[in-house]
C-alpha cells in the first residue's frame, strides 16, 4: 500500500508529479479557453468582484499566500490572505462583491468552516478549494474547485499542497480570462508552463538521495532557519512547518528582506539556513536574495541553497546546493517545496520519529 516506501508521506511526495498532472487534466478547451465547470460563478459575478479574501490554516494558508502573488499579478484584483482562526474575530469587511476562497485539503477544518459561515452571513460568495468530495466546506460553499491529489494519508500535507497551488493558479487564470486583463492573452502560454511542471518535479525528485544525505548530516542540529522572497517566502514558511511537525525541531521561515530587521541576530556559527533562491529575472529579487545569503554566511551560517539550474552566482555562497529546474518565479513553489519536504521527511526518519503520525497532530482538525 505504500508502494515500497517506508512512509505514506514519502509515497505521497513521489506521487506529486501525477497529482499535479491530474489537477490540470481537462482544463483547456480546444479553443484555448480555460474551463472550470465546477466553479459555478457567473461571469458577471466574477467581473463585479472588488476583492478576494483567502482563508485557510497551516499548509493550506501557505498555498493561499502563494495564490495572492499569482492572483494579483494576473488579475489586478486585490487579495488578502488570512488565517481562518483569526478571520471572523476582527469584524472583516466583506460584502456581495467579495469572493472568499477557502482552501482546505480535508474540507473539515473547523476554523475554516466557521470562517466561511461568517463570510456567507455577510453575503460574500464562497469558493472552496478542496481535496475531499462531499466534505463540509464544499457543501457549504457556492462553488468548488476540487484538487485531484487522491487521498492523503500522511498527516503532514505534501501532494495536497501542490495540488492546492495548481487550483489557485487555475482560479487566477480563470479570473484573468473573465475579466479580460492583459494576462488573459498569456493564459495559453502559462498553461503550457504549468503542464511542464510534473516533469520538472520529477527532475527534483531524482535528486532525492543527495537531499537525504544533507538531511542526515543535520541530526544533531537544534534549530533550522528558512529564507525566501516573493513566492519563495511562503515556501520558506512551509518548509519550516514540515520540519517542526515531523522532526520536532525549532524551525522558522523568514522573508529574506526582514533579516536585518531582527532575525539576523539569531545567526550563529554552524546554524543551518535553507535558502529558496528566486529565478534570475529582470527584477531585483535574485540580487537581493543573494546579498541576504551573503550576510548570514558572513556571520557563520551554513547555507543550503535551492537555486535554478545554471545560476552560478550562488556557488560562492552556498555550502550546499540543490538545483531547481528553470521555471517562472510564480510557479517556482511547485518545485522549490519538494526538496524541503524530502529534507524534513528524512531528518525525522533519521531521528527515529513516526513521520506519518507525528505526535500531537491530527489529520483533520475538527475543533476550533
Ligand atoms: C500541515 C498540515 C496542516 C493543515 C491544516 C489545514 O502539514 O497538514 O497544517 O494544512 O490543518 O488543513 P486542511 O487543509 O484540511 O483545512
Boltz pocket constraint, residues with backbone or C-beta under 6 A from the ligand:
constraints:
  - pocket:
      binder: B
      contacts: [[A, 57], [A, 58], [A, 59], [A, 60], [A, 61], [A, 103], [A, 104], [A, 105], [A, 106], [A, 107], [A, 108], [A, 109], [A, 112], [A, 155], [A, 156], [A, 157], [A, 158], [A, 241], [A, 245], [A, 362], [A, 363], [A, 364], [A, 365]]
      max_distance: 6.0
